Amino acid sequence: MTVLRSGVATDVGRARDSNEDRAAAGDTLFAVADGMGGHVGGEVAARIAVDTLQSAYDQNPTIAGLREAFVAANSAIWEKSLEVEQLRGMGTTLTAAGLTVGSDGRDVMCLANVGDSRAYLMSGGQVRQITADHSLAEERVRHGEMTEAEAEVHPHRHILTRALGVGPDVDVDLWELHVHTGDRLLLCSDGLTNEVSVAQISQVLETVKDPRKAARALVDRANAHGGSDNITVVVVDVLVGEEGAPEPSAVSRVSVPGPVNVVRRASGAEGAPPVTGTHPGGDPITAVVRAVPGGRDPDAPAAEAFVSSPAAVQTLPPREYRPRPELAPLPRETRRERRRRLGIPRRITLRVILFFVLVLAVPAGAVAVVHWYAMDNWYVAVDHDHLAVYQGRKGGFLGFQPKLLDLTGVTTAQVLPRRLPALRATVNEPSLRAGEQYIANLHQEFLAQQNSAALNGGL
């Protein structure tokens, strides 16, 4: 019997006005979706994906059922985009994990992915990425046409080659995980991985034991490093799983029998337009098909197998746009009568507008000043025997609570005992970097004393 515990955290980030991510964390199903296609379209696509996934997987909680749930979610988004013109081009990434029973009768975690939201597994002291990003840059890395370092800064790194809802069919990657007691699974949108390195992610997963606090700590780190996108994190802990295996848990790709979902356009075919949308990072997403038997289309991307799109996309005939004729202005007397009938004492003048702006600006300015004062402070404190750097006032100020910026790997056992009272009372610093340097100095001081004691003992 496998027992799981999870924690979820999401944040709009520091550069967005709305959150187009969506997450699910139930008893046996966990998911992260990262919508695209503009403010409205992205939110709608992500919501449809997660809602459809949960409903479909509940009816068939198997590996094949997870794949069918992804296909159902893709169809639901695609059909909705055809019904509502304002939602044309919307889509979403989706990464999900479900607890089910494998072919050998043992509990397994089935994992599915479309897009560039990732899944990591911490097992046997190692943290490894399970999913493969369906992005133009990552596909070229896998084909040996680009290094990982080049992919991280490539201008096309946000262009997806696969997403839910951009066509009537979709190809889904599947894995089967035989998890052990103590394993930890991470699902996240690219708002985390674009800001936080794998090493820093590993540090949080290894040191923050509570999954809810771990999820929040990862979101806070992404915001501390810029927060250029929405950030969503789901952390799943295996409280009870398979026993007696010190090595990392087994992970294997799964191929579920079913119809081929990738539709390619024949060589020389024309007229099937690309399906386009917008990635949350602001870059355009284009899924274009050029599969050329026996050769490569000179206009296609370097690796012809990594970009796919439906060939039979129904295109609606263009509609002639006819602007609505402007209504003739009402006579001046009629306008006055209408104002009297509605009880409007006078016209809304510039002076009235400025008055209301001033009325709204005063409380907004007060809130901004309070927020500045509450957050214009950094301090070093102890969090679960680890030294951490926080931003804000200890205990909070007028509703603004301090944020954890860096939970370091330095423990209270790695600093001199005489420093602990000050740390537990918090040590204020002028910046995040100063706080991290203070912790590093404490650790170096401890190491220096240890070395000195060792030398004196040798003498």
N, C-alpha and C positions, 0 to 999 in steps of 0.2 A: 504494500500500500504506500502510495506517495502522498506526502502532505506538503502543501505549499503555503507561503505567506508572501504578500506583495506590498509594494508601495508605489505611488504614482505622484508625479509633480509636473506641472506645466506652467509656462510663463510666456507672456507676449514678447518679452525681450525689450531691448532699449531702443530699437529703431523702427518698430512696427506699431500701427495703430490698433490692430485687431489680431486675434489669435486664430489662425487657420489650421492649427493642429487639433487632433482629437485622440483620446486614449481610452482604453478599456482595461479594467483589472478586476476580473471576477474570481470565482473559486477555481476554475479550470481553464479559462480563456483570457489571454492578455494580448493587447494590440496597440500599435501606434500608427496614426495616419497623418500625413503632412499634405494638406490641400494646396492646389495651385489653380490659377485661372482668375486671379483678382480677388478682392475682398469678399464679395458675395459667393462667387463660384467656388473658391477654395474651401470656405467653411461648409458649403452645401455638400461638396464632393466628399470631404472627410467624414462628415456626419453620416451620409448615406452609406459610405464604406463600412464604418464601424457598426452601425445599426444593422445593416444587412448581414454582415459577418456574424454577429452574435446570434441573430435569429436563425440563420441557416446552419451554423455549427451546432446549435442546441438540438436540432433535428437529426443530425448525423455526426456525433463527436468522434470522428475517425480521421486518419490521415487523408483518405480520399474525400471525406466530408469537408475537411479544411480547404482542400483545393476547390471543391464545388462551391464553398462559401465565397472564395475569392472570385470565381467566375460569376456567381450571382451578384456580388457587389459591383463588379465591372459592368454587367448588363444594366443594373439599376441606375448607375451614374450615367452611362451612355444614353439610355432611354430618356432620362430626365433632361439631359443637355439638348436632345432633339425636341423636347416638348417646350422648353423655355428658351427663347432666343438669347436672353441676357446671360444664360449659363453655358452658351456654346464655347467649347474649348476647355471647360473645366476638367479637372482630373485630380488624382491624389496618389501618393505612395501608400503602401500598406505593408506592415510587418506584423505577424501574429504568431503566437505560440499557444498550443492547446495540449492539455493533459489527456492522454488516451491510452488504449491498450494496443501493444504491438502485435505483430504476427506470431511472436513466441509466447504470448500470454502475459508478458511483463508490462508494467507501466512505462510509457515513454512520453517524451515531449515531442509533438510534431510542430515543425516550424515552417512558415511560408513567407515569401517575400516578393514584392513587386516595387521597384523604385530604388531610392537611395536612403531610406530609413533603415537603420542597421540593427543587428542582433549580435551581442557578445556573450560568451560563456566563460565564467570564472570557475575553473575546476582543477584540482590537483596542483594548486599554487600558480596556475597559469591563467591569463586572460587572453582569449583569442576571438577574432572576428569570425562569425559563422557565415553571415550573408555576404553576397557580392553585389556591390552597387551597380545598378542599371543606369549608368551615366556614360556619356561619350568619352570622357577622360579615362574612367576606370576600365572601360572596354578596351581602349587602346593600350592601357597598361597590361591587361591580360593577354593581348595579342603581341606583346613585346615591342610596341611602337612608341612607348613612352615610359619613363621611369615614374615611380611613385612620387618622388620629389617634384618632378615636372607636372604631374597631375594635380598636386595640391595647389599650384598657382596658375594652372592653365585657365584661360578665359572661358573655356567651354566646360569647365568642371561641373557646372550646375545643369547642363543640358541632359535631360533624361532620355534614355533609349527605350524605356518601358514604364508605363504608369497605368493605373486603373482609370477607366472612363474615357480614354481618348480614342477608343475604337470599339467595335462590337465584340471583339475577341481579345484574350490576353493570355500570355504564357506565364506560368507561376513556377517559381523555384521552391522545392520542398526538401526538408531535412528531417531526420529522425535522431533524437538525442536520448541516450540512456543515461539519465542523470543520477548522481550519487548524493548522499546526505552531505550537506555543506556546500553544494554547488550554488551558484548565483547566476541568473540570466538577466541580461540588460537589453531592453528594447528602447530605441531612441530615434528622434528625428535628427536631421542634419544640423539643426540649430545647436546641438550639443557637439557633434563631431567636428563641425567647422571651427569651433572656438577652443575646444579642450583636447589636448593630446591623449593618445591611448595610455601613456604612462601616468598621466594625471587621473584619468578615468580609473585605471587599475588601482591607484593609491586609495581613492575614495571607496571603491568596492571592497578593498581588503581591510580598511580601517574602520569604516562606519558600519556597524553591525545591523542596526535597525533599517529595514528596506525603505521605509518612508523617509527617514532622515538622510539615507544615502541618495535617494532620488532628489530630495530638495537640495542637498549639498552639490550635486552635479549641476542642477539648474543654476544655483547661485554662482558656481565657478564659471559657467558659460556667460552669465551676465557680467561677471567681474572682468572677463576677457573681451568684452565688447557687446555681447548680446545683439548681434546684427540680424537675428532671425528669431521666429518663435522657437521655443525650446520645450520639448516634451520627453519625459523619461519614465519608464516603468521598470522597476527592479523586482525580480521574482526569486525568492529564496526557497531552496529545497530543504525543508526541515527534516523530512524523512524520505529517503530514497534507497537506492542500492547501496550495499555495504561492502567493505573489504576490498576496495580498489584504490590504492594510493595514486595511480596514474590518472591523467585527465579522462573525463567521461568520453565515451565513444560517440562520434558524430558522423552520420552518413547521409549522402544525398539519396533522395527517394524519387523514383519515377512511377507515377500513378497512371495506370492505363486509362485512356480517354481520348477524345478527339483532339487533333492537333489544333492549337489555338492561334499559332502564328500564321498569318496569311501574307504571302509575298506576291508582289506584282511581277508578271512575266517580263522577260527582256523585251525592251522596245515599247512596252505599254505606256500610254500617255493618258493624261486626263484625270487620273486619280490624285486629288490634291493631298498635300501633307496635312496631318492632323496637328494643329498647333495650339499652344496654350502658354501659360507663364509659370515659371518655377517660383517658389516662395522667395528665392534670392533676387528676383527681379529680372533674371535672364530668360529669354524665350526658350520654350521647350518645343522641339520639332521631332516628330516620329515619322520618318520617310522611308519608303521601301524601294530598294534597288537591288534585287537578287538576280544576278546575271549568270546563267549557266555557262560554265567553262571560262569565265573571265570576270573582270571587274568593270563596272560602269565608271568611266573616267570622272563623272561628276559625283560619285558616291563617296562616303567617308572611307577611310583607309581599310577598315575591316568590314566586309559586306554582311557578315552574319549577325552583327550586333545591333542593327537598326531594323525594326520591323513595324509594319502598320497594315491595317486591313486594306485589301484591294477593292472591296466592294462597298466602300463607304458611300452612302447615298448622299448626293449633293443636291441641295434645294436650288431651284432656279432663282436667279437674282431678281429681286423686286425693285420696281422703279420707285425711287424716293420722290415723293411730292411734298414739299413743305407746306405746312398748314398756313393758309392765308392769314395775315395779320388782321385782327378785328379793328374796325375803325374806332377811334377814340370817342368816348361818350361826350356829349356836350357838357360844358362846365356846370351849368345849372343842375343837370341830372346827377353829377358827381356830388354836389353839395347836398342834394336831397337824399342821396343814398347814405352819405355820412351821418345826416341827422337821423335817418330811419334806424341805422345801426347803433346810434348812440355814441359815435366817435366825435369827441369835442373839437378836434382840430387835426390837421395833417401831421404825419410823423415827420418831423423836420430833423435836420442834422443836429440841432441842439438836443432834441429828445434822444436821438441815437447815442450821442456822446454821453448824456446823463446815464443811460442804462449801461453803457460800456464801463463808465466809472464805477457804478454801483457793483457791477460784477467783478471789476478788476481789484477792488479793495480786499474782499475775502480771498480771492485767488492769490493775490500778492502775499497776504498773511499766511496762507497755507504754504506758499513757496518758501517764505522766510523760515517758518517752523521746520519744514522739511530740510532746508539747508542746514539749519542749526543742529537738527537731530542726526543728520548723516555726515556732517563735516567733522568726523572724528573716527580714529581707528585705534583699536586696542588689542593687546595680546592677552589671551586667557587660556584656561585649561578646559578642554572638552573631551570627556571620556578618556582621561589620562594622556591625551595628545594636546600639544600646543597648537593653538589656532589663532588666526587673525580675523577680527570682526570689524565691520564698519557700522558706526552709529554710537549711541549712548548706551552704556550698560543698563539693562532693565527697561530700555525704551524711553521715549520722550513724546508725550501727547499722541500716543497711538502709533508712532513710527518705531518699529522694533529693529534691533540691530541685525545685520545680515552676516552670515558666515562666508568669508571670502576665501580662506585657505586653511584647510585642516591638514597640517603638516604631518610628516612621518616622525617627528621628534616627540618622544614621550617624556613624562615627568621623571622617569628613571634615567634619562639621558641628559639631565641638567643638574647642577649642584643643588643640594637640599636647601641651602640658604637662599636660593632664588625662588623657591616655591611659594612662600607667603606673598611676595609681591605679585607673582603670576596669578595666584588665586584671587587676589584683590584687583586684578587687571592692571596692565601697564599701557598707558596711552602713547601712541606714536603718530607722527604727522602724516603718514601715508601707508598704503599696503606694502610697498617695497621696504619702507623703514621697519614695519612690523616683521616682515620676513627676515630682514637682515638682523634684527634684534634676536630672533629665535636662533638663527644660524650662529650668532656670536655666543649665545648661551651654550649651544651644543659644542662649539669649538673650545670654550672655556672648560667644559666638562672633560673633553677628550685630552686637553692639555694637562689637567690635573691628574687624570688617569695615567698618562704617560710619565708624568713626573713621579708619581707614586711608584710606578713600576721600576723606574730607574733607581730611586732611593732604596727600594727593596732589594734590587740587585746588588747595590753597593754594600 
